[in-house]
């Protein structure tokens, strides 16, 4: 230990001795010694460090002309070492040193000129001194000279010379020169581009410790630039500058950790390196660090920190940071929501060229978010990102052109921009482009292209595209119709939440379209869009509940869903809801509400609603009865094509309900209704043709329309068609077809059809006569209220036709028929009461029913009412009046009795001419008594001119009809040749008939014939018998 101390002391003593010798030499004025002495004082070598003394000795040496001392003296003035800082004096001493050939002085003098230190800035002089220093071999100066040539600082820009001057320091081992030389090779600056050489020089510089070169070398390995891509090496070289504080290296190292590039993925380390780089001021790192805090990547999610870190790069001009900062302000992420600030930052980012910001800024102007709504600005900002290839911008720009938002509407341009966005992969644009091709918007309609473009977004998961693609498959638009594929795409779209697809999928399951019919699934899929507010889904769901489709029938729920759909504006639901209130289905019956809900769809153009609203006005349902309004709504519905409304409108015109009666218009509306398939309209149109109502009568057309209506199931038409075939009206008579149509009508519950079918079975018309079937159909018709059926059923019971005879049942059915207004039924009921058939005899009731029958126009009733004084006081005048009515109605018995009244002045003034006229009518109607009395009138010239030939003719008719007095008088005509040739044999024959009929005068004359052999062989015994009236006949 002692030896060591001894050596140290000896060394120290030697240095001190050298310093004393140096001081002496300096004091003697030796310049080199003065410089060295200054250096010793500056660095504290062999003496105590003393910068002031160092400055003094540098000054002495400098003044003595030593260039190194001049350089160091200038450094002292620049940095205030041992003296007051004085850049002007520093410049002067750098100048002296430089002029003395000191390359360091030349270099620093160049810096003074370049930066204006101690002198006026003069880049040309700076360049000149750099050049002198560089030529002297200083690598730093050579590097700076190259920078001058690269940037044209103090000289003309010359990249080739810059390259040469970078090459010199690089080859000399200058790491900055090596770095910039690598850049020259990488970018082809002053030399041919050569990425391999660039990579090699980056490697040299990097190995020398240049962090920028280390970063760029890492980039080379990261991207395979000038070398094979080796992510592990990239990671290692990013690590070096990062650890050395290089913020770009720290940023890229963070990316490596975040994405697992060349190392194991480690988001925490990524976040840590983003933080280091961000704190160093790297705006990209600040942005990514914000993203980490925003999304909890490698750290706890802290939106406030995210906001702060977005703010830093944003304020530094980073357009991504500005964009995300705007989002923070727009959505209140990590800060108070402020749409105005959001808009301002979108603007900054947009002006910096960020296409997403340009798009969002356009959205702000489009919707007035954080700024005044200005569609023209929105259009301009959509245009910028669109032209830059931003597919969202292209999509919204297309919308602007399509709808004329902020620009003139131009569907062709809209289509073109949809195409650009679609080709870029925007599914909404693909969908809208498909719509353009589907409907020929801005382009020629090409369904095949529409299909292809619907397919793309559909395959990409776009639910609207999936929905429309399903429609294409369902309807064969641009592709072959394929209901199974349609169903599959509806399913995809439905599962993605598209309510229209959910609805259509439900329809598929409901009707077995492209899949097996499964009502339970249909119900479930109607339920989803219904709950989501889809009014069509709500409507069909209501139908499911109403009819128990795929679920338990529940009219209350049906009504509730109709209400939801109706409130949403679905006119069909409004109509059905009205029906619910109208009929108390699933709710209390409230006609006023029914009226209101019919009104809504009616005003919206729903023809069914208009029709039912018209019914409300016509019948006063839920509102005051107003036939004019009823007519108006029938008209609207009819004009809209509702066949029922067209029918009712025609009825209005026929009957003048709410309008002036107009049969021609009625006919036209029946025609429309009929042509629309309305069977009632077809039936009434047939009636128009049948009866010439509002058109020319045309039985053939009537037949054709009866046929259409009948084929459609209208039982009245089937009945009338049967009548047409039975009677050959508008077609060839065909009783078998008549029977068939009566059968259809009857089976359909038509009581007239049942009645006529019974007639067919009763009389064997178009079928075999079957009285039992006739009875059964009379019974159905009667039970249905058909008074003729009731009448004929009563006859069946009276006569035991097709059933057991039962006068009590006969009476009951006559009573029903009579009470229903059937005059024959009233007549026969009167006879039942008169004769006590099936009931207790009651002449007063008999009279009353004869009276009803008579008042109803039944001529037999009128006749019986006149002839009997039964059940009332005898009144010859009333009897006369009723004979007159019955006679005028064609009853021959009444005509005969009316003739008697006029002949004898019973109930009227005696008038033989009128008596003659009514006997004539009765006779022509086949009444043998009338024929007899008419013959008497002609025979005796009573009430007419005497005419024995006519008298003979009418005696003959009466005789042939069985009238014994007529037979007697006819015999006299033959016996005496009155009005005919005398013929005793014929006289004998007619006396015989009359005598056998009980006429005493004929019996006497017949006896004379036998007694005298007149017209027969003489036979006194027979003569005797006839005289005595003892003949048996």
Buried (B, 14 or more C-beta within 10 A) or exposed (E): EEEEEEEEEEEEEEEEEEBEEBBEBBEEEBBBBBBBBBBBBBEEBBBEEBBEBBBBBBBBBBBBEBBBBBBBBBBBBBEEBBBEEBBEBBBBBBBBBBBBEBBBBBBBBBBBBBEBBBBEEBBEBBBBBBBBBBEBEBBBBBBBBBBBBBEBBBBEEBBEBBBBBBBBBBBBEBBBBBBBBBBBBBEBBBBEEBBEBBBBBBBBBBBBEBBBBBBBBBBBBBEBBBBEEBBEBBBBBBBBBBBBEBBBBBBBBBBBBBEBBBBEEBBEBBBBBBBBBBBBEBBBBBBBBBBBBBEBBBBEEBBEBBBBBBBBBBBBEBBBBBBBBBBBBBEBBBBEEBBEBBBBBBBBBBBBEBBBBBBBBBBBBBEBBBBEEBBEBBBBBBBBBBBBEBBBBBBBBBBBBBEBBBBEEBBEBBBBBBBBBBBBEBBBBBBBBBBBBBEBBBBEEBBEBBBBBBBBBBBBEBBBBBBBBBBBBBEBBBBEEBBEBBBBBBBBBBBBEBBBBBBBBBBBBBEBBBBEEBBEBBBBBBBBBBBEEBBBBBBBBBBBBBEBBBBEEBBEBBBBBBBBBBBBEBBBBBBBBBBBBBEBBBBEEBBEBBBBBBBBBBBBEBBBBBBBBBBBBBEBBBBEEBBEBBBBBBBBBBBBEBBBBBBBBBBBBBEEBBBEEBBEBBBBBBBBBBBBEBBBBBBBBBBBBBEBBBBEEBBEBBBBBBBBBBBBEBBBBBBBBBBBBBEBBBBEEBBEBBBBBBBBBBBBEBBBBBBBBBBBBBEBBBBEEBBEBBBBBBBBBBBBEBBBBBBBBBBBBBEEBBBEEBBEBBBBBBBBBBBBEBBBBBBBBBBBBBEBBBBEEBBEBBBBBBBBBBBBEBBBBBBBBBBBBBBBEEEBEBBBBBBBBBBBBEBBBBBBBBBBBBBEEBBBEEBBEBBBBBBBBBBBBEBBBBBBBBBBBBBEEBBBEEBBEBBBBBBBBBBBBEBBBBBBBBBBBBBEBBBBEEBBEBBBBBBBBBBBBEBEBBBBBBBBBBBEBBBBEEBEEBBBBBBEEEBEE
